[in-house]
Amino acid sequence: MRDSARRIIAGTPSMVAVLTLTAVTAWTQHAHDGSPSRGHQAAQACETEFEQVIGDGRGFGMAFAADQNGYPGPLHVLELQERLGLTADQATKVRALLHAMFAESKPKSARLLEAEARLRRLFADVTADDASVRAAVADVERARSEVRLVHLLTHLKTRDLLTDAQRRIYQEERWGR
């Protein structure tokens, strides 16, 4: 992939995630056997996984742009700590960043899940109209941006704890480059 194309993709991870989810949903709605129920089951499984991961305070790919481009997250650094050769001090600091990220992210993640549930309820209760849908989507996106910022800013801090050599190893291990 050319650098300019990679930068465009990296700069728009939300759009990539939305397009991917849309494509997966469309594909699965018309499963190989033509059964739309199979597609709905796959979409429901994706939604359930999103709720579980976000509910745990994890990012569900919200920091993909950072991670892919040399700004590792603390969870993955700890998973690779032996390969990276983290010092005891680095490991302690990375664990502290991880705990701080979860502490900040969990209440914001709960707000995101609540906002998503309110949006679904508008349609389930047959009360959706132009104004209510616009307001609900704005609430969802505001909450999503708060969660995303927690994760992205933690990736910035994590990167600063690693040496250049550790960052190169991380890139190779996570992204094959």
N, C-alpha and C positions, 0 to 999 in steps of 0.2 A: 504494500500500500504506500502511496506517495505521502511524504511528510505533510503536505497541505491537506490532503484528505484525512489523514490521521488527526490533525489538529482540529478539523471541523467536527469530526466524530467525537473526539475527546471533549470538545467544548460544548457539546450538546448531548450529554448523557441522558438527560430527561427525555429528549426527543427520541433518542435511540431506544430507551426503555419502553416508551409509549408505542413506538412503531413495532418493536419486537413483540410486545404483548398483544398489540392489535393483529399482527400477522399470525402469531401463534393461536390466538383466539379464533381468527377467521379460518385458519387451516383446520383447527381441531373441531370447529363447529360442523365441518363437513368431513368427518373422519373417513378413512379409507373405505369403510364399508357403507358410507353414505349416511351414517347414523348421527344426527345432530346431538343426541343425548351424550354420546362419547365426548364430543367437543365441550359441551357444557360441564361435564364432569372434570375435564382437564382444566377449564377456566376456573371452576370452583376450587380445585386443588391448588392452583396458583394463588388464588385469593386467600385461601386458608394458610398457605405457606407465608405469604406476605404478612398476614396478621400475626402469625407466630413469631416470625423473625423481627418485625418491627416492635411487637409487644415485648420482646426480650431486650430491646434497646439497640439491636444491631441495625445496620444500614440498608440491607437489601439492595446493594449496588449503588447507593446514593453517593458514595465517594469513589466510584469507578474512575472518573476523570483523573482524580489524584493518584490513585493506586496504579493505574495503567501508565502513568507518566512520571514515575519515580518518587512519589510521595506515599510511602507505605503506611498502612494503618497498624495500630498497636496489636490487634488480635493476630494478624498474619505475621507480624514480626516475632511475636512470642511463639507462634507455631513453628517458625523457622529459626528460633534462637540458637540452636546448636550449629546449624549450617552457617548462620551469620557470624558465629563466634562472639555473641554478645558478652560483654563483661557483666559482672554481678551488678555494678552500678547502673549500667544501661538497662539491664533486665528489670531492676527495681523501678527505674524511671518510666520505662515503657508500661509496666504493670500499673503504675500510678496514673498514667495517661488513660489507660484502658478503663480503670475504675472511675476516673473522673468523667470520661466520655459516657459511660453507662449511666452514671448518676445524673448527668445533665440530660441525656437523651431519653431516658425512660419516661419522665413526665411529659416531655414533648411528643414522644412516640404515642403515648396514651391519648393525647389531644388529637393527634393525626388520626388514630383509629376511631375516636369518637366522631370526628368530623366526617370521615368516610361513612360511618354508620348513619349519621344524620342525613347525608346525601342519599343513601340507599332507602332510608325510611320515607323520604319525600315521594319516591316512586312507589314503594310498597304500600304506602297509605293513600296513594292516588291524590296527593296534594301538591304535586310538582307543578309549578308554573314558571314562566320566564324569570321573574324576579327571585323566586326562592331557589331555583337551580343556580342562577348566577351567584347568589350570596353563598350558597353551600359550597360551590366549587371554589370560590375565593377563600373560604375558610379552610378547605382541604389544602389548597396550594400554599396558603400562609403557614399552616402547620407543617406541611411537607418541607418547606424551605427552612424552617427552624430546625427540624431533625437533620436535614442535609447539611446545614452549616455546622452543626456540632461535629458531625463526622468529618467533613472536609477540613475544618480548622484543627481537629485532632491529628489528621494526616500531616498537616504542616508541622506541627510540633514534634511528631514522631520522626519525621525525616531529619530534623535538626539533631536528633540524638544519635544518628548513625554516621559512620565514617563513609567516605566515598566508596571504599572497597565493599563495605557492607551493603550499600545501596545498589552497587552493581550486581552483587550476588543475589540480592532480593529480586531485582528485575529479571535476572536469568531464571531464578526458581519460579517466580510467579508468571512471567510473561514470555519466557524463552528468548529473551533478548537482552 
